[in-house]
């Protein structure tokens, strides 16, 4: 029996080696990047902020904070992150109120991590192919947005060959979609061809050699459909108690 077991083990080993050499890695559940076994992989968890008070006319660094629905969405994504079998290494946030408040809610699940903020990942509108969107933007604003995002990208998506990292980045829809086009190495003006939900998860892995893979985009499986928003064109969901008509007391029959 021992001899048979050893032979079976050698056959299994030979099968796995053959599977790798034939490019059948995915069929046995292994990553298609063999270097991942020995080199560090940096995984970025991009989270769009929760639903916020769009009607607030104050500066977005002061006002435009989360509404109750946005807080609920943030708690749901926080619970999902907490349930993942990984150790998170950092939490970064945009300086805008809606992103910062979302990060604060998420941070409650990770008390050992300090939330850092950066102006580089503030919401802005980069150039897009849609001319109707471009009508409301100035050339200076478009250039400034592109410059910031291009500066932020190599910082956030820097390889980590010495060790695995799992970094949470809470920011904005335009910013995340622009980063996705960069990771995929496609035309950055295509970013508006994607729609992204509030408090959804977009996950990108960065290999040790700098190559990247989009693992998920706008994953909102942790949010029930009746609580899912995209700000536009969906619009907010009202969580307030509706106005009541006058109550009439009747006797149950």
C-alpha positions in Angstrom: 0.0 0.0 0.0 2.8 2.4 0.7 4.4 1.7 -2.7 1.1 2.4 -4.4 0.7 5.6 -2.4 4.1 6.9 -3.4 3.4 6.1 -7.1 0.1 7.9 -6.9 1.9 10.9 -5.3 4.4 11.0 -8.1 1.7 10.8 -10.7 -0.2 13.7 -9.1 3.0 15.7 -9.0 3.7 14.9 -12.7 0.1 15.9 -13.5 0.4 19.3 -11.8 3.7 20.0 -13.5 2.3 19.1 -16.9 -0.7 21.3 -16.3 1.4 24.3 -15.5 3.7 23.7 -18.6 0.6 23.4 -20.8 -1.0 26.6 -19.5 -3.8 24.7 -17.7 -3.1 26.5 -14.5 -6.6 27.9 -14.2 -8.1 24.4 -14.4 -6.4 23.3 -11.2 -7.2 26.5 -9.4 -3.8 28.1 -9.5 -3.0 31.7 -10.4 -1.8 32.3 -14.0 1.1 34.2 -12.6 3.5 31.6 -11.2 5.7 34.3 -9.6 2.9 35.0 -7.2 4.0 32.0 -5.2 7.3 33.6 -4.2 6.9 37.3 -4.9 4.7 39.8 -3.1 1.5 40.9 -4.6 -0.2 44.2 -3.9 -4.0 44.1 -3.9 -5.8 47.4 -4.1 -9.4 47.5 -2.9 -11.0 50.6 -4.4 -14.2 51.7 -2.8 -16.5 54.4 -4.0 -18.0 56.5 -1.2 -21.5 56.0 0.1 -24.6 57.9 -1.0 -24.3 61.6 0.1 -26.3 64.8 0.3 -26.1 66.0 -3.3 -28.3 69.0 -2.5 -25.9 70.4 0.2 -24.4 73.6 -1.3 -21.5 73.7 1.0 -17.9 73.0 0.0 -17.4 69.2 -0.4 -14.6 69.3 2.2 -17.1 70.6 4.7 -20.5 69.5 3.6 -22.0 67.0 1.2 -21.6 64.3 3.8 -23.2 60.8 3.9 -26.9 60.4 4.3 -28.2 57.5 6.4 -28.3 55.3 3.4 -24.7 56.1 2.6 -23.7 55.1 6.2 -25.6 51.8 5.8 -23.8 51.1 2.5 -20.5 51.8 4.1 -21.2 49.5 7.0 -22.1 46.7 4.5 -18.9 47.0 2.6 -16.9 47.3 5.8 -18.5 44.0 7.0 -17.5 42.4 3.7 -14.0 43.5 4.0 -13.8 42.3 7.6 -14.9 38.9 6.5 -12.1 38.5 3.9 -9.3 36.0 4.9 -6.6 38.7 4.4 -4.8 41.1 6.7 -5.3 44.7 5.5 -2.2 46.9 5.6 -3.6 50.4 5.0 -6.6 52.6 4.6 -6.5 55.7 2.3 -9.2 58.2 1.7 -9.9 61.2 -0.4 -10.1 64.5 1.6 -13.6 65.1 0.5 -16.2 64.7 3.2 -18.2 61.9 1.6 -15.1 59.7 1.1 -13.6 60.5 4.5 -16.8 59.6 6.3 -17.1 56.4 4.4 -13.5 55.6 5.4 -14.3 56.4 9.0 -17.1 53.8 9.0 -14.9 51.2 7.4 -12.1 52.0 9.8 -14.3 51.0 12.7 -13.8 47.4 11.6 -10.0 47.9 11.5 -9.1 49.8 14.7 -5.4 48.9 14.2 -5.1 50.9 11.0 -4.8 54.7 10.8 -6.8 56.3 8.1 -4.6 58.5 5.8 -6.0 61.1 3.4 -4.8 62.5 0.2 -5.9 65.3 -2.1 -4.6 63.4 -5.1 -7.6 61.1 -5.2 -10.3 63.8 -4.8 -13.2 63.7 -7.3 -12.6 65.4 -10.6 -13.5 65.0 -14.3 -10.8 63.7 -16.6 -11.1 64.0 -20.4 -13.7 61.7 -21.9 -15.0 61.0 -25.4 -18.5 62.3 -24.5 -18.7 65.8 -25.8 -21.8 66.7 -23.8 -19.9 66.0 -20.6 -16.9 68.0 -21.8 -19.0 71.1 -22.4 -19.2 71.9 -18.7 -15.4 71.5 -18.1 -12.6 73.9 -18.8 -9.3 72.9 -20.4 -7.5 73.9 -17.2 -9.7 71.7 -15.0 -9.4 68.7 -17.3 -5.6 69.1 -17.3 -5.4 69.5 -13.6 -7.5 66.4 -13.0 -5.4 64.3 -15.3 -2.2 65.5 -13.7 -3.4 64.6 -10.2 -4.6 61.1 -11.2 -1.5 60.4 -13.2 0.6 61.4 -10.1 -1.5 59.2 -7.8 -1.6 56.1 -9.9 2.1 55.0 -9.6 2.0 55.7 -5.9 -1.1 53.6 -5.2 -0.3 50.9 -7.6 3.4 50.5 -6.9 4.5 46.8 -6.8 5.3 45.3 -3.4 7.8 42.5 -4.3 9.0 42.0 -0.7 5.6 41.1 0.8 1.9 40.8 0.0 -0.1 44.0 0.8 -3.8 44.6 0.9 -4.6 48.3 0.7 -8.1 49.9 1.0 -8.6 53.1 -1.0 -11.8 55.1 -0.5 -12.4 57.6 -3.2 -14.7 58.5 -6.1 -16.4 57.1 -9.2 -14.5 59.1 -11.8 -11.2 58.4 -10.0 -11.8 54.6 -9.8 -12.9 54.3 -13.4 -9.8 56.3 -14.6 -7.6 54.0 -12.6 -9.3 50.9 -14.1 -8.5 52.2 -17.7 -4.8 52.7 -16.6 -4.6 49.2 -15.1 -6.1 47.7 -18.3 -3.8 49.8 -20.4 -6.7 51.1 -22.5 -7.6 54.6 -23.6 -8.2 56.6 -20.5 -10.9 58.6 -22.2 -13.1 55.5 -22.1 -13.6 55.7 -18.4 -17.2 57.0 -18.7 -18.2 53.8 -20.5 -18.4 52.2 -17.0 -21.0 52.6 -14.3 -20.0 52.2 -10.6 -22.2 51.7 -7.6 -21.8 53.5 -4.2 -19.7 51.5 -1.8 -18.9 48.9 -4.4 -15.6 47.0 -4.5 -13.2 47.3 -7.4 -10.1 45.1 -6.9 -6.9 45.3 -8.8 -3.8 43.1 -8.2 -0.3 44.4 -8.9 2.3 41.7 -9.5 6.0 42.1 -8.5 7.0 43.0 -12.1 4.4 45.9 -12.2 1.9 44.1 -14.4 -1.7 44.3 -13.2 -5.0 42.4 -13.3 -8.5 43.6 -12.7 -10.0 41.1 -10.3 -13.4 42.7 -10.0 -15.2 45.9 -10.9 -18.1 47.6 -9.1 -18.8 44.5 -7.1 -21.9 45.3 -5.0 -22.9 41.8 -4.0 -22.9 42.9 -0.3 -25.6 45.5 -0.9 -29.2 44.5 -1.2 -30.8 45.7 -4.4 -33.2 48.1 -2.6 -30.2 49.9 -1.0 -28.1 50.0 -4.2 -27.4 53.5 -5.7 -25.2 54.9 -8.3 -26.0 58.6 -7.5 -26.7 59.3 -11.2 -28.9 58.4 -13.0 -30.4 56.2 -10.2 -30.8 58.9 -7.5 -31.0 58.4 -3.8 -33.3 56.1 -1.9 -35.4 57.8 0.8 -34.9 56.1 4.1 -37.1 58.6 6.0 -40.5 57.6 7.4 -43.1 58.8 4.8 -45.6 61.5 5.9 -48.6 59.9 7.6 -52.2 60.6 6.9 -54.5 61.1 9.9 -54.8 57.8 11.8 -58.3 56.2 12.1 -58.7 53.8 14.9 -60.8 50.9 13.9 -61.9 47.6 15.5 -60.5 44.4 14.2 -63.3 42.1 13.0 
